[in-house]
Amino acid sequence: MNLLLSYTAIPHTTGVFLEKAFRRVASVMTYGPTADESIFRAWDLMSIYPFRKGHDISLETGTAGELFRCLPGGWEPDCFLFVESGILYPFSFLDSLDCLKACYLIDTHLHPESHLEMARAFDVVFLAQKTFVPVFHEALGKPVIWVPLACDPDIHHPHPAPETADVVFAGSIQSPLQERTRRLKRLSTRFSVRTERVFLEEMSRFLAEGRILFNASVKNDLNMRVFESLATGKCLLTDEVPGLTDFFVPGRDLVLYDDRTLVEKVRYLLDNPRARTQIAASGRMKVLASHTYLDRVQFMESVLGAASLSLAAELEGEHHDAHSHV
């Protein structure tokens, strides 16, 4: 498959992980903007600014002329895939693409209305959040498919390090994430808790220092942190969200909490290191077996390949009908 992939280039965004995996199974050209230094500063991402890289084709105007002038000679896309990265850009080239058009929308739990409108421009819609699949399917009348986030084992893996904290959390604990902040503060009055906003390999090294890895969703999203934490080989304590138990068995692969049980679950895991180690090992085995970005793109490629054939047959039928009426 010739895949034209588009997203805003930021080193830790899902599009980067998908691009890496897609290049193992398809011929890929990327077309999109690259976040500039002002974005890194505004989002407090300067620690990963040195990892910044651009696309095969840099998006300036988002016009068809700009895109087609820069595509390699003889290379035509079989499919276009847009991956949400939190920064929108012009899509005036979209109508000029004579191929299947798909999108992968991730933060639908935060932007359901705008994502629904965005999805209307595409033939196939992938959603990272299971809750919205039936809603979008009913509203759009087109393929809407759940594709959860994943891990990259080259980055998310165990590191040898002394365990210096009972509970560690990698991520933001600032407003509007008050629920997450409240839970961490509650834990910190009873246990040693460390939090850092870190990414990529630095995140994996930081997580290695915890006995228990903590996660709290934002509006019930199945976030990247679940898969990335499990891949590092530590015991994950997380809240229950739609889709989580489709893949992982509570008490065997990870541990679930709610506000009533949060403290007692941490205390149990700290008092039972053998159970903690067994859960961590099972979770890592499960996520590496089925929840890497390579697993995701192999599934997406099969869906896109079948949809491309279906679209081609449909267009061929329309072409035949047009000629039969001449």
N, C-alpha and C positions, 0 to 999 in steps of 0.2 A: 504494500500500500504506500502511495505517495501522500504523506500527511502534511498539510499546512497548519502549523500550530501557532496560536496567538495568545499572548498574555503579557502583562507588564512585568518586566524583568526585575525582580528583587531576590536576593540569594536564598531566602528562606521560604519563598512562596511555593504553593503546590505545583504551579506550572513548571518550575525548575526540576522538581522530582519526576514529574510526568515526562518532561522532555528527555531526561536521561534514560528513563525506562523505554520510552517509545523508540529511541534511536537503536535499541537492541532488536526491535521487531519490525521496523518500518523505515522507509526513506523519509526523513523529516527535514522540512524547512521551517524556520521560525520567523514570524513577522509581528512586530509590536514595539511599543516604546520601552525605554529603559529608565527606571526611576533615577532622578538626578539627586545631587547631594542634599538639596533642600528637603526632599521627601525623607531621606535617611535621618536628617536632623530633626524634622518635625515628629517622626515616629520613634525617635530614640533608638535608631538602628545603626549608629555609626560604628559599632563593634563589628558589623559584618560588611561595612562599606568596601573593605579591600577585596571581598569576594564578588563584587559587582561585575557583571559581564553583560554584553549586549546580545542582540539577535542576529540571525543570518541576514535579515533585511530590517533595517531600522524604520519604524513607522514615524513619519513626520506629519503627513497630511491625511493619511488613511484613505487615499483615493485609489481607484483601480489602476490608473496610469502609473502611479508610484510603485505599486506592487508588481504589475506585469513587466515593467521595465527591468526589475531587479531579479525576477525568477530566472534560474538557469535555463539556457536554451534546451528545449525538448522536455523539460520537467513540467508536468501538469498535475495539479493536486487531484487525488481521488476523493479527498475529504478535507474539509476545513474544521478545525476544533478550536473554539475559544474557551480558555480557562480563566475563571474569575480570579482576580488578584487584588481587589479592593480599589482599583483605580480604573475609571472608564476612559475610553478614547474613541475617536471617530471610526465608524464602520461603513463609510460610504462605498467601500469596495465590495461589500457583501453581495449585493444584487448582481454583480458582474461575474461572480464565481459560478462556473457551470459544473458544480459538484455537490455532493452531500454536505450539509452544514450542520454542525453539532456544537453544543456548549456544555460545559461542566460548571455548575453553579454550586458554591460551597457555603456561603454565609446566608442561606435563604432564611434561616431562623431570625436573622437581623433585618432582612430586606425582602419580605415575601412579596409585597405588591410590585416593587420595581423589578424583581427577578421574574415574576410572572409575565410582565410586559416585555422584558428582554427576551424571554424564551420564545415568544411568538415568531421571532425572526429565524428560528432554526428548525431543521427537520427532525433532529433527535436531541433530546434533553437528558443530560445526566445530572442527578442531584446527589450531593453528599449527605443530605439529611433526609432520612426515611419518611418522617412525618408528612412531608410535602408532596411525595410522589403521587398518591391518589388525588390530591387536590389539584395538582398541575395537570395530571392526565385528564381529569374531568373537564377542566377549563380549556385545555388546548386541543384535545382530541388527536394527539400524536404520541409517538413513543416517549415515555418518561421513565427513566431507569435509575434505580438506586445504585450508586457506586460510592461506598464509604471512602474515607481517607485511609492512609496506610503509613508504612514506615519504609525507610531506606536503610537496609542492613549495613551498607558501607559507612553510614554516619551514625545510625542509632544502634549501638552495640555496647556490650559491657566494657568497663575500664577497671583495671586494678587500682583500687584506692581504699584507704581506711574509711570506715563508716563513722562520720563525725557528727551526724545529726539523726534524731529519731525519724523526723518527717522532713522531706524536702519537696519544694514546689518550684518548677521552672515556668515562669509566665508573669503576666501582669496582675497586680493586686490593687490597682488603682480604680477609681470611679470610671464607669458605672458598674463595676463588678463587686458591689457591696456584699453580696451573699458569699462570694468566694473569700473576700477579705475577712468577713465576720467569722467564718469557720476557721480560717488559719489563726486568727487572733485567739479564738477559743482554745485551739490546740496548743498554742504557744504558752498558755498559762499553766499547762500540765506537762508538756514535753519539750524537748529541744527541736525547734523548727527553723529551717533556713529557706529563704526564698531568693531567687535571682531571676532576672530577665535575660536569659542567655539563649543562644541558638546554635544549630549545627553541632559540630564536634564539641564545642565548649559546653553545650547543654548536656551531652552524653557524659562528659567528664564530671560535671556538677552533680548529675543524678546518681552517679556511682558513689557519692559520699553519703547517701541516705539509706537508712534501714527500710523505710517505707516511702513510696512515691505517692504524692497526693494529686488528685485531679478534682476540679469542680467545673461543671459545664456552665455555659452562658445560654440561657433560654433553651435548655435541654438539647444542646447540640452534641453529636458524637464527634469530638474534636480530634485533631492530629495527635494531641498529647497522649491519648489512650494507647494508640498503636506504637508511638515512639517510645513511651515509657516501658511498655511490655517488652519491646525489642532490646532494651538495655539490661534485661535480666534481673530486675528488682520487683518486689511485690508492689502491685498497684492497688491503691485504695481510691475508689471513685464513686460518684453518685450514679444512679441508674438513669439512663436516657434511652429513647426509642432506638432499637436496633442493636444495642450492646449485647443483650443476651441471645441474639440470633447467632452470635459467634463465640461467645465466651461463657463458661459456666461459673457462676458466682461460688466462691469458696474453693474452687479448683484452679481457675486460671487467673482470677483477680478477686478482690474483696469489695463488696458494695456497702455503702453507708447511707444513712439519712441523718437528719439533725438529732434524732433521738439516740441513735446508736454510734455516732461518730467517735466519741471518746472511748467507749468500751471496745470498739473494733481496733483502734490504735493500741490500746493497752494489751489486748489479747495477742496481737501480732508481735509486739515487743517482748511479751512474756513467753512466746512460743517460736523461737527462731527456726526450729525445724519445719514447722508448718509454713512459716514465711518463705523459707527457701524452696520448699516444694511447690508452693503456689507460683513463685517467681519463675521457676524452671518450666512449669506447665504453661504459663502465660507466654513466655518467650518462644517455646516450641510451637505453640498454636499460631502466634502472629507471624513467625518466620515461614510456617508451612503454607499460609493462605492469605496473608495480609500485607504483602510488600507492594510497592508501586509497580513492580513487574507483573505481579498477579493482576493488578487493576488494569494495566494497559493491555494485557493479553485478552482480558474479558472485553474491554472497550473496543479493541480492534476487531474481535469477532462480531460484536454488535454492529459496528460501523461497516464492516465488510458485507454483512447480510443486508443492511439497510441500503448500501450503495447499489447492490445488485437489484434490490426491489425498486429503487428509484429509477435505475437504468431501464428496467423492464417496463415501468410505468410510462416513462418518456418515450420509449420505443412504441408502446401501444398508442400513445397520443399521436405520434408521428404517423403511424400506419392509418389511424382513423382519419387524420387530416387528408392524407393522400387518397383514401378510399372515397372521400366526398368531393374530390375535384372533378 
